[in-house]
Amino acid sequence: MKPEKSFFYKRNYGRRLWLFFAFILMLPLGILSSVRGSAAEKAERSAEEDSTDRLLPVKSAASITGTDALGRRLKRVSGYQGEKYVGLFYFLWLGQQNQKTVYDITDILRTSALPQLLDTNSDAYPNDLTYFFNEPLYGYYNSADPFVLRKHIELFIAADIDFLVFDVTNGIYYDEVWRQMLAVLEEYRLAGWNAPKIAFFTNTNSGEAVRHLYTALYRKVLYPELWFYGPYDKPLIIAREEEVPAALREFFCIRPPQWPLEEPQEMGFPYMDLSKPQKRYTDLINVSVCQFSGPCSDGVSVPKGLKEGYYGRGYSAGTPENGTVRRILEGKNFQEQWESAIQADPQMIFVTGWNEWIAQKSAEGYGWIDTFNTEWSRDIEMTKDRDYASDDPEDYTRQGYGDNYYLQMINAIREYKGEDLTEEKDSFPERKTIDIAGSPEQWTFEAGSPNVFYNIAVKNTARDFAGASPELHYTQAAAENFITELRVTHDDTNLYFYLQTEEDIRPRRNGASNWMNLFFSVCEKSRDKTKAASWEGFQYVLNRMPVSETLTSLERVRRDGEYVFESVQNVACSVQGNVMQIAVPFEALHIPAQDFRIDFKAADSVEREDDIMDYYVSGCAVPLGRLTYSYSAAGSAVAKTRLSLAERILLAIAGLMLMGAAAAFLY
């Protein structure tokens, strides 16, 4: 027989019951919060441990996208795998030979026959001098030009290059150049970007080279956060270990240089691999733009791949011949090399190369060893000419590949180490209604918000530097307005843009149409493109023709492929100090506010505004060149919360335990 309950028990039974059930409801949430907090703390500690050499917030370029001149769209990713590394062969030697004149093989062959160029007795084309295979986008530049170094670094950050390997294989060290490069790299690192680390590739007098580099850089502990360790516990250097002093062997992780015709070494570090598919050297595979087993200039005598070991830019197993212009522009060889490497899935991929550009004419009749013309060369850096004049590879009227190989490399890197942008990993931007005449303070977002996009460039710099020879000097004005940051949001009615500059926005001059422009294209989120007319992938442009202080122009491309626009309507805008705000009605774009994606870029002071390649060179473009940022609207109205399987199991167990405790307590 149960004892009779006291008056106090009866009086407070209902209150106790409500308190108990409140406790039941709150406890699982507390457990979940603790679990999530522990996980977050663990992730934060891990991030701190992984970035002890940085201790800085890292800005991400993962939201960059774009479409190349051939219509190939970059794969979208949510981020990159930290345990995989992509290195790039980088050359320091342009303008360092004290050569008085620049020779350009492509330019020479426009007016001279090939035998004249190859003639070792020619006064017009002397021996033992270096020749460019073509003209780079930034001109025949000097490797120490800080303007060019900055552009290179911005391109590497956008591509997520992990490390650069400096070529000192000929026993010349180019100290002035690499010191300049490291000083600039450090600026980007301190600005929060994942700037590439560095290593050196030695060969001739390898031991002496290592000793020199150790004395000049490593012993002085200059820029230690920029030394590349990768998966190793020491800074990497490529050297012949038997030539390196014993004390320095303890300091470096040494991998031997691997030449393509040498016997393979297990830990070899190859700059080019003639094997198809390429060999794996422990944790490393090389990817190169083209391959050759003898003088590169001999490639012109094998236009259809008749000589073993000569594989030009357009060669592949599926198309085993050289000399096809379309395949050269597509980078068939480069693509096949990447596909083989990605399938093998090594920890590191080393890419040859970025900016070799020159080779010496041999007096012994060997021609040019390492580079010759557009097809027979290994550079990814952009050429000034963006295509060929015709389908004839011997037509030198115009030859180039533009930025095709650069965007191809970005896409391959994303295939190799990018994390797929799934719905679960997609980050949803915050929706806001913006008063265009209101304060910029209304544009506040959390750190790391997908509403915010940064300019990779850290300074608005002009160019004023010698070229590769004393007869050349390059200048380029800084941008009128240096755009540092973009923000985007939307509501059910409008799409809103925010452009922030380093200083107060300078007014438009003389009716200029290249003042504070914003280019964008729109489509449903699930689609990559629409049928609307576009210029270089952009359907619309804002602010080419401002109307007043409160109204600006929205224009669309009138003829597909041309920089020709027609008015859509005027839209609201404002300029307050260093901030411009613009509102674009969705009805003007004929897209729903609930499910769309835009690709966009901002630009100011671009001199040849109808040439997308000039967006790499002049003015300020965010992001630079043909690249764009991407903003997706689907799912942005309400932040989605997903519980992991472990969290759901934990909640279920906690609930059952508490229900049992409740039953025991109440009855």
C-alpha positions in Angstrom: 0.0 0.0 0.0 1.5 3.3 -1.1 2.0 5.9 1.6 -0.4 8.9 1.4 1.2 11.8 -0.3 1.6 15.0 1.8 -0.3 18.2 1.2 2.9 19.8 0.0 3.5 17.0 -2.5 0.0 17.3 -3.9 0.1 21.0 -4.0 3.4 21.1 -6.0 2.9 18.0 -8.1 1.8 19.9 -11.3 4.6 22.4 -11.0 7.2 19.7 -10.5 5.8 17.8 -13.5 6.2 20.8 -15.7 9.7 21.5 -14.5 10.7 17.9 -15.0 9.5 17.8 -18.6 11.2 21.1 -19.3 14.4 19.5 -18.0 13.8 16.5 -20.3 13.4 18.9 -23.3 16.5 21.0 -22.4 19.0 18.3 -21.6 19.4 16.8 -25.1 19.8 20.3 -26.4 22.5 20.9 -23.8 24.2 17.6 -24.7 24.0 18.5 -28.4 25.4 21.9 -27.8 28.2 20.4 -25.8 29.0 17.9 -28.6 28.9 20.6 -31.2 30.9 22.9 -29.0 33.5 20.2 -28.5 33.6 19.5 -32.2 34.0 23.2 -33.0 36.7 23.6 -30.4 38.5 20.5 -31.8 38.2 21.9 -35.3 39.4 25.3 -34.1 42.4 23.7 -32.3 43.2 21.7 -35.4 43.0 24.7 -37.6 45.3 26.6 -35.2 47.7 23.6 -35.2 47.6 23.4 -39.0 48.3 27.1 -39.4 50.9 27.8 -36.6 53.1 29.2 -39.3 50.4 31.8 -40.2 48.2 32.8 -37.2 46.2 34.8 -39.7 42.7 34.6 -41.0 42.8 32.9 -44.4 40.8 34.4 -47.3 39.5 31.9 -49.8 39.5 32.1 -53.6 37.4 28.9 -53.8 34.3 30.8 -54.9 36.1 32.0 -58.1 34.8 30.6 -61.3 34.9 31.5 -65.0 34.7 30.3 -68.6 37.6 30.1 -70.9 37.8 31.3 -74.6 36.8 27.8 -75.7 33.6 27.7 -73.5 35.1 25.4 -70.9 33.6 26.4 -67.5 35.6 26.0 -64.2 34.4 23.4 -61.8 32.9 24.9 -58.7 34.3 23.7 -55.4 33.7 24.3 -51.7 37.4 24.3 -50.8 40.6 22.3 -51.2 42.0 19.2 -49.5 44.9 20.2 -47.3 46.8 17.0 -47.6 47.4 17.4 -51.4 49.9 19.7 -53.0 50.3 21.3 -56.4 53.7 22.8 -57.3 54.7 24.9 -60.2 58.0 25.3 -61.9 58.9 29.0 -61.9 61.7 30.7 -63.8 63.7 33.7 -62.5 65.9 34.5 -65.5 64.1 36.9 -67.8 66.2 40.0 -68.3 69.0 38.6 -66.2 71.4 37.9 -69.1 72.4 41.5 -69.8 71.3 40.9 -73.4 70.9 44.2 -75.4 68.1 43.0 -77.8 65.0 40.9 -77.5 64.6 38.2 -80.1 61.1 36.6 -80.6 61.0 33.5 -82.7 57.3 33.8 -83.5 57.9 37.4 -84.6 61.0 36.5 -86.6 59.1 33.7 -88.5 56.5 36.2 -89.7 59.0 37.6 -92.1 61.9 35.1 -92.3 62.1 31.5 -93.4 62.8 28.8 -90.8 66.2 27.9 -92.4 67.4 31.5 -92.0 66.6 31.3 -88.3 68.3 27.9 -87.8 71.4 29.0 -89.7 74.3 29.0 -87.2 76.3 31.5 -89.4 73.5 34.1 -89.4 74.4 37.6 -88.4 70.7 38.5 -88.1 70.0 35.7 -85.7 73.2 35.2 -83.7 74.2 32.2 -81.7 74.5 31.9 -77.9 71.8 34.5 -77.3 68.4 33.8 -75.8 65.2 33.9 -77.8 61.6 34.2 -76.6 59.3 31.7 -78.2 56.4 34.3 -78.2 55.4 37.5 -76.5 54.0 37.2 -73.0 50.8 39.0 -72.0 52.9 41.3 -69.8 55.4 42.0 -72.6 59.0 40.9 -72.7 59.3 41.5 -69.0 62.2 41.4 -66.5 61.7 38.8 -63.9 62.4 41.3 -61.1 59.5 43.6 -62.2 57.4 43.9 -59.1 54.2 44.7 -61.1 54.5 41.4 -62.9 55.4 39.5 -59.7 52.2 40.8 -58.1 50.1 39.7 -61.1 51.7 36.2 -61.0 51.0 35.8 -57.3 47.4 36.8 -57.7 47.0 34.3 -60.5 48.6 31.6 -58.3 46.4 32.4 -55.3 43.3 32.2 -57.6 44.5 28.8 -58.9 45.4 27.5 -55.4 49.0 26.8 -56.2 50.7 25.4 -53.0 54.3 25.9 -53.9 56.7 27.4 -56.5 59.9 25.7 -57.4 62.5 28.2 -58.5 64.8 27.0 -61.3 68.5 27.4 -60.5 69.5 24.3 -62.3 72.2 26.1 -64.4 74.1 27.2 -61.3 72.9 30.8 -61.5 70.9 31.9 -58.5 69.1 35.1 -59.4 69.2 36.3 -55.8 67.7 39.7 -56.6 64.7 38.1 -58.2 63.8 35.5 -55.6 64.3 38.0 -52.8 61.9 40.4 -54.5 59.4 37.6 -55.0 59.6 36.5 -51.4 59.0 40.0 -50.1 55.9 40.4 -52.3 54.6 36.9 -51.4 54.9 37.9 -47.7 52.6 40.8 -48.3 49.9 38.5 -49.6 50.4 36.0 -46.8 50.1 38.8 -44.2 46.9 40.0 -45.9 45.3 36.6 -45.1 45.8 34.8 -48.5 47.1 31.3 -48.9 50.2 32.5 -50.8 52.4 29.8 -52.4 55.4 28.5 -50.5 58.8 28.2 -52.2 61.6 25.6 -52.9 64.6 25.5 -55.2 65.5 23.1 -58.0 69.3 22.7 -58.3 71.4 20.5 -60.6 74.7 22.0 -61.9 77.2 22.2 -59.0 74.3 21.2 -56.8 76.2 21.1 -53.5 77.5 24.7 -54.1 74.0 25.8 -55.0 72.6 24.4 -51.8 75.3 26.0 -49.7 74.7 29.4 -51.4 70.9 29.2 -50.9 71.3 28.1 -47.3 73.6 31.0 -46.6 71.5 33.6 -48.4 68.1 32.6 -47.2 67.7 29.7 -44.8 70.5 30.5 -42.3 69.2 34.1 -42.1 65.7 32.7 -41.4 64.2 35.0 -44.0 60.5 34.5 -44.5 60.3 31.1 -42.8 56.6 30.9 -43.2 57.2 30.8 -47.0 59.5 27.7 -47.0 57.7 24.7 -48.4 57.6 21.7 -46.2 54.6 19.9 -47.6 54.3 16.4 -46.2 57.9 16.5 -44.9 59.3 17.7 -41.6 62.1 19.8 -43.3 62.1 22.4 -46.0 62.2 20.8 -49.5 65.1 21.3 -51.9 65.9 19.4 -55.1 69.5 18.6 -55.1 72.1 15.8 -55.6 72.5 14.7 -52.0 76.0 13.2 -52.4 77.2 16.8 -53.3 75.5 18.5 -50.4 77.6 19.1 -47.2 76.6 16.7 -44.4 75.4 19.5 -42.1 73.0 20.7 -44.7 71.7 17.3 -45.4 70.2 17.4 -41.9 68.5 20.7 -42.5 66.7 20.0 -45.8 64.5 17.3 -47.1 66.5 16.5 -50.2 65.0 14.9 -53.4 67.3 14.3 -56.4 66.6 16.0 -59.7 65.1 13.5 -62.1 66.0 14.0 -65.8 63.7 12.5 -68.4 66.3 10.2 -70.0 68.0 9.1 -66.7 67.3 5.9 -64.9 64.3 6.5 -62.6 65.1 7.1 -59.0 62.5 6.2 -56.3 62.6 9.7 -54.8 63.4 11.5 -58.0 61.8 14.9 -58.6 61.0 15.1 -62.4 60.4 18.4 -64.3 59.3 16.4 -67.4 58.3 12.8 -68.0 58.4 11.1 -71.4 56.5 8.1 -70.1 52.8 7.8 -71.1 51.3 7.6 -68.6 53.8 9.4 -66.4 55.7 7.5 -63.7 55.0 7.9 -60.0 58.0 8.9 -57.9 56.9 7.7 -54.5 54.4 10.5 -53.7 54.9 12.7 -56.7 53.9 12.8 -60.4 55.0 15.4 -63.0 52.5 17.1 -65.4 54.0 19.1 -68.3 52.6 21.1 -71.2 54.6 19.3 -73.8 57.5 16.8 -73.9 60.6 16.2 -76.0 63.6 13.9 -75.8 66.1 16.2 -77.6 66.3 19.8 -78.7 62.8 21.3 -78.6 63.3 23.0 -81.9 63.5 19.6 -83.6 59.7 19.4 -83.0 59.1 21.5 -86.0 60.5 18.7 -88.2 58.0 16.2 -86.8 54.7 18.0 -87.4 52.7 14.7 -87.3 54.5 13.0 -84.5 56.8 10.9 -86.6 59.6 11.0 -84.0 59.4 9.0 -80.8 59.7 11.2 -77.7 58.3 14.4 -79.3 54.9 15.3 -78.0 53.7 18.9 -78.8 50.9 20.8 -77.0 48.2 19.2 -79.1 49.4 15.6 -78.9 47.5 12.9 -76.9 47.0 9.1 -77.0 43.6 9.7 -78.6 45.0 12.1 -81.2 48.6 10.9 -81.6 49.9 13.6 -83.9 51.3 17.1 -83.7 50.5 20.2 -85.6 46.8 20.5 -85.1 45.9 24.1 -84.1 42.6 23.3 -82.5 44.2 20.7 -80.2 47.1 23.0 -79.4 44.6 25.7 -78.2 42.7 23.0 -76.2 45.9 21.8 -74.5 45.3 18.1 -75.4 48.7 17.0 -74.1 48.4 19.0 -70.9 44.9 17.6 -70.3 46.0 14.0 -70.8 48.9 14.5 -68.4 46.6 15.9 -65.8 44.1 13.1 -66.2 46.8 10.4 -65.8 48.1 12.2 -62.6 44.6 12.6 -61.1 43.8 9.0 -61.7 47.0 7.9 -60.0 46.1 10.3 -57.1 49.6 11.1 -55.7 50.1 13.4 -52.7 51.9 15.9 -54.9 51.7 17.0 -58.6 54.5 19.2 -60.0 53.6 21.2 -63.0 56.0 22.4 -65.8 55.9 25.2 -66.1 54.8 28.8 -65.7 57.3 31.2 -67.4 60.3 29.7 -69.1 59.8 31.7 -72.3 63.4 31.8 -73.5 66.0 29.4 -74.8 69.5 29.9 -76.1 70.4 29.3 -79.8 73.1 26.7 -79.9 76.3 27.4 -81.9 76.8 23.6 -82.3 73.7 23.3 -84.5 71.5 21.8 -81.8 68.9 24.6 -82.3 67.0 25.5 -79.1 67.0 23.0 -76.3 64.1 23.8 -74.0 61.6 26.0 -75.9 61.1 27.1 -79.5 57.6 28.2 -80.7 54.0 28.2 -79.5 53.5 24.5 -80.1 56.9 23.4 -78.9 57.1 25.1 -75.5 56.0 24.4 -71.9 54.6 27.6 -70.5 51.2 28.1 -69.0 51.5 31.9 -68.5 49.4 33.8 -70.9 50.5 34.9 -74.4 49.6 38.3 -75.7 48.0 36.8 -78.8 45.0 34.7 -77.7 44.7 32.3 -80.7 46.2 31.4 -84.1 45.5 33.3 -87.4 44.7 30.1 -89.2 44.6 26.3 -88.9 48.1 26.2 -90.4 50.7 25.8 -87.5 53.3 27.3 -89.8 51.3 30.5 -90.2 53.1 32.9 -87.8 50.9 35.9 -88.6 49.3 35.4 -85.2 50.0 32.6 -82.8 49.1 32.3 -79.1 46.9 30.4 -76.6 45.8 33.4 -74.5 44.8 32.3 -71.0 43.5 28.8 -72.1 46.2 26.9 -70.3 45.9 29.0 -67.1 42.2 28.3 -66.8 42.7 24.7 -67.8 45.3 24.4 -64.9 42.8 25.8 -62.4 40.2 23.3 -63.4 42.6 20.4 -63.2 43.7 21.5 -59.8 40.1 21.5 -58.7 39.6 18.0 -60.1 42.7 16.8 -58.3 42.2 18.3 -54.8 39.0 20.3 -54.8 36.2 19.4 -52.5 33.0 19.0 -54.5 30.4 21.7 -53.9 27.5 19.5 -52.8 24.2 20.9 -51.4 25.4 19.9 -47.9 28.7 21.8 -48.3 27.2 24.8 -50.1 27.2 27.9 -47.9 24.0 30.0 -48.1 24.3 33.8 -48.3 22.2 36.0 -46.0 19.3 37.8 -47.5 18.8 41.5 -46.7 16.8 44.4 -47.9 19.1 47.3 -48.5 18.2 51.0 -48.5 20.4 52.2 -51.3 20.4 55.7 -49.9 21.2 54.4 -46.4 24.4 53.8 -44.5 26.9 51.2 -45.6 26.6 49.8 -42.1 23.6 47.8 -43.2 26.0 45.6 -45.2 27.4 43.9 -42.1 27.9 40.2 -42.5 29.6 37.5 -40.3 33.3 36.6 -41.0 33.6 34.2 -43.9 30.1 35.0 -45.2 29.4 33.9 -48.8 28.0 37.5 -49.3 31.5 38.9 -49.2 34.2 38.7 -51.9 37.7 40.2 -51.8 40.2 41.5 -54.3 43.2 39.2 -54.2 45.4 42.3 -55.0 46.7 44.0 -51.9 48.0 47.2 -53.4 47.1 49.6 -56.2 50.5 49.7 -58.0 51.7 51.3 -61.1 54.2 49.7 -63.4 57.5 51.5 -64.2 60.3 49.0 -64.8 62.9 47.8 -67.4 62.0 45.0 -69.7 64.1 42.0 -70.7 66.6 44.2 -72.5 67.7 47.8 -71.9 65.8 49.0 -75.0 62.5 48.1 -73.3 60.8 49.9 -70.5 57.2 49.2 -69.4 54.8 51.6 -67.7 51.2 51.1 -66.6 49.1 53.6 -64.6 47.5 52.5 -61.3 43.7 52.3 -61.3 41.7 55.4 -60.6 39.7 53.4 -58.0 41.2 50.4 -56.3 38.3 48.1 -55.5 39.1 46.1 -52.4 35.8 44.3 -51.7 32.5 43.3 -53.2 29.3 42.3 -51.3 26.1 40.9 -52.7 22.7 40.2 -51.2 19.1 40.1 -52.3 15.5 40.0 -51.2 12.3 39.1 -53.0 12.4 42.3 -55.2 16.0 43.3 -55.8 19.6 42.1 -56.2 22.0 44.4 -54.3 25.6 45.1 -55.0 28.2 46.8 -52.8 31.6 48.0 -54.2 34.2 49.2 -51.7 37.4 51.0 -52.7 40.6 51.7 -50.8 40.0 55.4 -50.8 37.0 57.6 -51.4 35.6 56.8 -54.9 37.1 59.3 -57.4 34.5 60.8 -59.7 34.0 59.7 -63.3 36.1 61.6 -65.8 35.0 62.9 -69.2 32.1 60.6 -69.6 34.4 57.5 -69.2 32.5 54.2 -69.7 35.1 52.2 -67.7 34.4 53.8 -64.4 33.3 51.4 -61.6 31.7 48.8 -63.8 30.1 45.6 -62.7 29.6 42.8 -65.2 27.4 39.8 -64.5 25.5 37.0 -66.0 22.4 35.2 -64.5 21.0 31.7 -64.8 19.0 29.2 -62.8 21.3 27.7 -60.1 21.2 24.2 -61.7 22.4 25.5 -65.1 25.8 26.7 -66.2 24.6 29.0 -69.0 21.6 30.5 -70.7 21.0 31.2 -74.4 21.1 35.0 -73.8 23.6 37.0 -75.8 26.9 37.5 -73.9 30.3 39.0 -74.1 33.0 36.7 -72.6 30.3 35.1 -70.6 28.7 38.3 -69.3 25.2 39.3 -70.2 24.8 42.5 -68.3 26.9 45.5 -67.3 26.1 48.1 -64.6 27.3 51.7 -64.5 28.8 52.1 -67.9 26.6 55.2 -68.5 25.6 56.7 -65.1 22.6 59.0 -65.2 22.8 60.9 -62.0 24.0 60.6 -58.4 21.0 58.3 -57.6 20.5 56.5 -60.9 22.9 54.4 -63.1 22.6 52.3 -66.2 21.7 48.6 -66.5 22.6 47.4 -70.0 22.6 44.0 -71.7 24.8 42.6 -74.5 23.1 43.4 -77.8 25.1 41.0 -80.1 26.5 37.8 -78.9 30.3 37.8 -78.6 30.6 41.5 -79.0 31.2 44.4 -76.6 28.1 46.1 -77.7 25.3 46.9 -75.3 21.7 48.2 -75.2 19.8 49.8 -72.3 17.5 47.7 -70.1 16.6 50.4 -67.6 18.0 52.8 -65.1 18.5 51.5 -61.5 19.0 53.0 -58.1 22.6 53.7 -56.9 24.5 55.8 -54.4 28.1 56.7 -53.6 29.1 57.4 -50.0 32.8 57.9 -49.4 34.5 54.7 -50.6 31.3 52.7 -51.0 29.0 52.4 -54.0 25.6 50.6 -53.6 23.4 49.5 -56.5 19.9 47.8 -56.6 18.8 45.8 -59.6 15.1 44.7 -59.8 14.7 41.0 -60.5 11.9 41.8 -63.0 14.5 43.6 -65.1 16.5 40.4 -65.3 13.6 38.0 -65.8 14.7 35.6 -63.1 13.1 34.4 -59.9 14.4 35.6 -56.6 14.2 32.2 -55.1 16.6 30.1 -57.3 19.3 31.8 -59.4 23.0 32.1 -59.7 25.1 35.1 -60.9 28.7 35.2 -62.0 30.1 38.7 -61.6 33.2 40.9 -61.6 33.9 44.6 -61.0 36.4 46.7 -62.9 37.7 50.2 -62.9 40.1 52.0 -65.3 40.6 49.0 -67.7 42.0 50.7 -70.8 40.9 48.3 -73.5 37.5 47.5 -71.9 36.4 45.4 -74.9 39.4 43.0 -74.5 39.0 40.6 -71.7 42.8 39.9 -71.7 43.4 43.5 -70.6 41.5 42.8 -67.4 44.7 40.9 -66.4 46.9 43.9 -67.2 45.4 47.4 -66.7 43.2 49.1 -64.2 41.6 47.1 -61.4 39.5 43.9 -62.0 38.0 41.9 -59.1 38.7 39.1 -59.7 41.3 39.6 -62.4 41.2 38.7 -66.0 38.5 36.3 -67.2 37.8 35.0 -63.7 34.5 35.8 -61.9 33.0 35.4 -58.5 29.8 33.4 -58.1 26.7 34.1 -55.8 23.9 31.5 -55.5 20.5 32.4 -54.1 18.8 29.0 -53.6 18.5 28.2 -49.9 19.5 31.6 -48.7 16.1 32.5 -47.2 16.5 30.2 -44.2 19.8 28.8 -43.0 19.6 25.0 -43.0 20.7 23.0 -40.1 21.6 19.4 -40.6 22.3 17.0 -37.7 25.0 14.3 -38.3 24.1 10.7 -37.8 26.1 10.6 -34.5 24.2 13.6 -33.2 20.8 12.1 -34.1 21.7 8.8 -32.3 22.9 10.7 -29.3 19.6 12.6 -29.1 17.6 9.5 -29.4 19.5 7.7 -26.6 19.3 10.8 -24.4 15.6 11.0 -25.0 15.0 7.3 -24.1 17.1 7.5 -21.0 15.2 10.5 -19.8 11.8 9.0 -20.5 12.8 6.0 -18.4 14.0 8.3 -15.6 10.7 10.2 -15.8 8.7 7.0 -15.5 10.7 5.8 -12.5 10.4 9.2 -10.8 6.7 9.8 -11.4 5.5 6.3 -10.7 
